[in-house]
Amino acid sequence: MSFERRSELWTYDVFPKVVTAGKKVCIHIRPFGGRKFFEPGKEYTAIVRWLNGGKPEFFPLTAYMKNLTATASENGIDIELTLPSEGEYRISFKKEKGELTFAVYAVEGDLVGVYPFMGDLHMHTNYSDGAHDPENVAASYRSHGYDFLAMTDHKRYYPSLYAMESFKDIPTEFNLIPGEEIHLPAINGFYVDPHTVNFGGEYSINSLIEYDAIEEVGKDKKLRSLYGDCPDVMTKEEFAAKMTELAKDIDVPDNIDPLTAATIKWLYDEIRKAGGLAIFPHPTWIAGNSFHDADAFNDWMVENHIFDAFEVLGGENYFEQNGFQTVRYYEDMARGYKYPIVGSTDSHNCTPENRNAFICSTIVYSPENERKAIIDSIKNFRSVAVDSISKEFRLVGEMRYVRYGCFLLKNYFPIHDDACFEEGRLMKQAIYGSEDEKQNAVATLSVMNGRMKKMREKYFSF
């Protein structure tokens, strides 16, 4: 993804960038190129300031400012310090004109030992209404800096399995996660169709009923589940009878249809049974001349804790969608309703020429880039939604995680994304190239494999 990096990233390598608050650490500053600001053998004074504390002259009780001295070597300069509290710190050196400033971040609590992974939890391929096949989508997303991706085709789970199968023997650190967008058949002529995303579930919810996916690929459990095990398939009649019965027992306000509520609650419960993350997407997407979901329905979903995560940012660039959803999130928080959030492209076309292709994403703070760890981290509120519709990114979430995400988008992800680009290009070559190109791509990816892990170990000191 294209984010505005701090100018120092072009000329200096600073590591680690993220450290544990209260723990002594050595920060290494290494210049790129022959003309070095730090003259070997010369002593320099570093001024360390805590961004959160305010200006020392105005807020002496909270400000943090410390002067440290260090002697430069041929490699650059090393500074030993202990950063007392969580937040961003600026390390400045006086120049003849102005200052040379670097940024590092101290974390504490649940952010110690977890890493930022960029992902998309909702998008489409040409197995539903998207423009590109799953392998092409996967490679394109990796080249744009994504660490994990779920392909969530309408009514279909099996395309995400196809993508995983295609790359299973190609060495890559890109994490493909199964998923689907759920649409259920009509119940006695009535469609219950508030869209729902099954992210990472171990089996398909769409394929629990004889509907489009079953008609296309059959009932083989290998195409309906991650591990070859899932519930049996219901007929449409059996499904309708089951939902009608559930609707008799559900207690809802007068402005909520019992059949809609019962079916949606059953659907979200099934995602959780499958071990997935049940995501409520784009309620204020304008479908035709009305919002996709009614405000009363949205209120009921929130107040009854129906979903696991709210797609606060999605794949449209008009304000009514992401703007209204963001306001809802913060107002719900003020009302005492706290829920995890994600951002997704909901993309149907993965080329850069598509204005909506890479406009939203999620940063998840997770111990590892693995399906269960990602889901657990989101459920534990360690995620922020990223809006990259415009050149200047925006973040939605709790302040603590947003501040950390802002630092990472300026100081870490630009470097991370540079490393992802070549891996994505080689992934595409390994699938679509000539036989020689495929072999060369796989060989190069084998050599590269593990470098993202090494990058995390370099820039995050836990």
N, C-alpha and C positions, 0 to 999 in steps of 0.2 A: 504494500500500500504506500502511497506517496504522501509522506508527512514532512513538515518543515523541521529539519534537524538543526541542532545548535551548531553554529559556524565552527566551533572548536573541533567538531567531529571530523572535519575535513583535514585538519592539520595535526591533531594530537590523538593518541589513544590513551584513555584513562581507565584504569581497572584496579580493583573492582569498582563497579558503579553503585552497587547496592550492598550494604553492610548491616550487621546487627547492631542496634542501638546499645550503647553501654559497653561494647566490646572493643578492645584495642585492635587496630588494623593498620596496615600499610597501604597507602594509595600510591600507585605508580602512574606517572605522567610521562608518556613517551612521544616525542615529536616525530612527525613524518617529514622527511626531506632534509637537506643539508644545512639550511639556514635555521639555526636553533635559537630560540629565545633564551634558553638556559645555557649559560657559558660554563663548561666543565671546571670544577674547582671553586666556583664562586658560590657564596652563601646568599640565599634568598629568604625573604620573609613572606610567608603565606598568611593571608587574612581569611579566617574561616568564619562564616556567618550562617546562622540558622534562619531560613526563610520565614518560618512560622512565628518567630519571636518578635518581629518588627524592628524598626530602626533603633539602635542603642541609645541615641540621643533623645528619643521621644518615649521609649518604653524600656527603661533600664531594668525593671523588675522581671521582664520576660525575655529580653533580647539575649542572644548568645553571640559573642564575638571573641575570637581568640587569635593571637598572633603566634605563629610557629616558624621556626627557622630550619632550613635544610640546605645541604650542600649538593649542588648539581654534579652529575657524573657524565660520562660520554653518552650514556643511554637516555638521560633526562633527569628527572628528579623524583625522589620518593619521600613521602610525608607520613610519619606515624601519628595517628590521632585516635581519639575516642569520641564518638559523637553521642551525646547524652540522651537525646530524645528522638522520637520518630519524626521524619520529615526530610525535606530537601535542604542541603547545605551547599553554599557557594564557596569555592576556594579561589581567592583572587591574588594576583601578583601585580605589583605596580610596574607600569611601563612608563616610558618618557611621556607618552600621551595616553591617558586612560589606564585601563586595567586589562589583564588577561585573566579570564574567569572560567573555571570548570565547575561542574555540578556532580554531586554524589547524593545518595539517598540512604537514610537509616530507617530500618524497619524493626518492629517489635511485635510480640504477641503472635497472632495466627499468620502473619506475613513472613515470619522467619521460617526458612526451609521450604517455601513454595516459590514457584517461578511463573512468570507471565506467559501465557499461551494465547495466541490470536486465533479465533475461529469463526466459522459460520455454521449456524445450526438449522438453516432453512433456505433451500434453493432447489432449482429444478433442472432436469436434463431433458433430452428429446424423447425420453420414454413417457413423458406426459406432455407438457406444453412448453418445454424449453427448446433451445436452438441447437445444443451440442450434446454429444454423447458423453457418458460418465467419465471415460478415461481422459478425454480432452478437458472436461471441466476440472477434474482433479489436478492435472498438470498446470492449468492456467491459474487456479487458486494458489497452488504452491508458489508459483513464480511471482505472485503478488504479495507474498509474505504471510500466508495463512499457515498455522501449525496443525489445525484439525478442521475437518469438514464433514458434514452430513448432507447427503443428497436426499432430499425429501420430496420425491415426486408425488403428484396428486394420485391418490388411491393405490400407490404402488411402493412396496418395500424392496422388491427384488432388484431394481436397478442399483441401489446402494451396495447390495451384495455382489453384483456383477463388477462394480468398480473395485471392491476389495479383492475379489478373485483375480482381476487383471493385474494388480500390483503386488500380489502376495510373494512373488519371487524376484521382485525388483527392489533392491536395497534403497530405502528412503526412510527418513524420519518423519514424513508426513503421515498424520493419523487419520485414516478414513473410518468413519463411524456410521453404522447403519441408521436409517431413518426413513420417515414417510410423512406426508401430509394426509390426514385422514378425512375421508368423505364416505359416508355410509349410505346404503340404499334407502329408498323411500319406505316409510312405515305406513301402510294403508293409504298410500298416495301423498303422504306428508313428508317433506324432506327436512331432516334436522341437519343443518349444514353450517353452523359456526365452525370455521376451519380450526383444525387442531394439529399440532406437530408432535410426533413421537420421535424424540431424539435419543438414539442409543438403546432403544428397547431391544430385547433379545428375540422378540418375534413380532410379526406384523399384526396390527389391529385391523387394518383393511381386509386382510385375508382370513379373518375369523368368520367372514360371511361370504357366501357365494355371490361374488360381484365381479367387477372388471378384472382385477388381478387374477382371480381364480379362473375366469374364463380365458385369460391370456396364457397363463403358464401352468394351470392346474393346482392340485392340492399337495404336491410334493413338499414335505416339510423343510427340505434343504433350500427351497426358494421362498419359504415363509418364515425362516428363523435363522438366527446367527449360528446356533449350535445343533440344528437339526431336530429340535424339540419344541413343540408348541401345542396349544389346544386344538381340538378337532374343529372342522368347519361347520357352521350353521347354514341352513337354507335361509333364504330371505323371509320365508314365512315363520320359521323358528325365531329369527331375529326380531321380527315385528311383534310376535306374541310375547317375547321376553321383555321388550321395551315397554309394551303396553301394560304389562303386569307391573313393572317397576314404577310406571307413572302413577299407578293407583295409590302408592304408599308414600310418595314424596311430598313434602310440605313446602310449598313455595308461595310467594306473594301473588296477588291477583293479576299482576301485570307480567307474570312469567308463565309460559305454557308448561304444564307438568310433563308432557311428553318430551319437549326439548330439554328440560332440566334433567329428567331421569336418564335420557340417552347420553347427554354430555357427561354427567357424573359417572355413568357406567364406563364411558370411553376413557376418561382420565384415570379412573381406577384401574382399568385394564393396562394402560401404559405403565403404571407403577408396578403392577404384577409382573410385567415383562422386564422390569428393571430399567425402564427408560425414564427420561425427563419429560414430563407432560407440559408442553408449552402452549400458552394462549397467545395466538398471533394476531396482529393487525386489526383490532376491533374498530378503529376509525379509518380504515381503508374505505374509500368511497367507491362502492360497487353500484354502477348505474347512477342514480340520483339520491342515494341514501348511504349512511354508514353501513358497513358490513354487519355490525352487531348493534343492537339497541342499547342505549345507555342503561336502561333498567336491567338488562341481561348482564352487562358488564358489572354493575353494582352487585348483583347476586353472585357472580363468579368470585369477586373479591371478598365479599362479606362472608362467604361460606367456604373459603379456602379450597376452591375446586381444583386449581392448577398448581403446578410446581414452580413455574417461572413465567414471567410476562415478557413478551416480545415488545419492549418499549420503543425500539427503533426497528423499522422494516424497510422494504424496498421501494418506497416512493419518495419523491423529492418535493411534494407540495406540503405546506405546513399543517394542513388539517390532520394528516396521519401522524407523523412523528411528533409534531408540536403538541397536538392535543393529548397524545398518549403519554408524553413526558409530563405534562401538567397533571394528568390523572395520577401518575405514579407518585409525584410529590404530594398531591392533595390526599391520596390514600395513606401515605406515610403520616401525614399530619392528623388523619382521622384514627390512627392507631393500627392500620393494616399494612404490615410489612411483608414483602414477598421478593424473591430473587428476580433479577431482570437479565435479559439478553438483548443483543442487537444482531440482526441478520439481514443479508442482502435481499432475500426472497427473489434472487436473480433468475431470469429465464434466458440469459445470454451472457456468456462469460468473457466477451471480447472488450477491450478497453474503449472501443467506439460506442458501446452501450453505456449511456450516461448513468444508468442504475446498476451497472454490473458489480461494483465494489464499494457501495456507498455506506454500508453499515457492517459492523462486526462486534465481536465480544472479546474482551480480555478476561481470561479466567486465571486466577491465582491458584495454582494446583501443584501438588508435590511432583506430579509427572504428567506427561502427555499421553494419557491412557483413558479409555472410555469411562470406566467406573470412577476414576479419580476426578475426571472433568465433571461428571454429573454430581458427585458428592460435593465438590468445591462450589458449584453453582448453588446447590441446595443450601449450602452453608453461607450463602450471600457473598462469596468471594468472587464477584464478577462485576464488570462495568460494561455498559453499552457504548460503542464508539460511533459517532456520526461523522462521516467523511464526505458528506454531500458537497460541501464547499472545500476550498483549499485549506481553510482554517478548521481543524477538527473540533468537535464538541464531545463532551463525555456526559453520560447520565449515570447516576448511582449515588451511593453514600459518599460523603465528602472525603473520608479517609482513603477509600479505594480510588476515588476519582483523582485526588492529588497525586497519588502514586502512579496511576495510569498516565497522567499528563507528563510526569517526569519521564516515564518509559517511552512514550511516543516521541519525545524530543531527543532523548539521550541513548536509548537502547534499540528501539525497533528499527530505526533507519539502518543500523549496522546489521541487525538480524535480517531485514528484508533483502539487503544486498546478497547475503549468503543464500537466501531462499530462491532467488531468481534463477541462478544457474541450475539448481536442483530441479526446479519446475521444467526448465527447458529440456533437461536430460530425461526427465520422466516422459515427456511427450515424444522425444526421439526414441526412447526404449519401447514405446508402444507402436508408433507410426513409421519409424525409419526403415531403411533397407536393412537387410540382415547384418551387414557390416556395421551400420549405424547403431542398430539395436545392441550388438555385442559391445561396441565401444562405449555406448551410453551406460550399459550395465556395469562394465568394468570401471568406468569413471565414478559412477555412483557408489560402487563398492569401496573405492579409495576414499571418497568423501564421507561415507557413512560414519556417523558419530561426531561429526564436527559441530553440530548444533548443541549437543550435550556438552562438548568441551567449551563452547562459547558461553553457555550458562555457567559452567564452573569457573570460568575466567572472570565474568562480570558480576557474579553474585557470590558474596563471601558469607557463608553461613557456618 
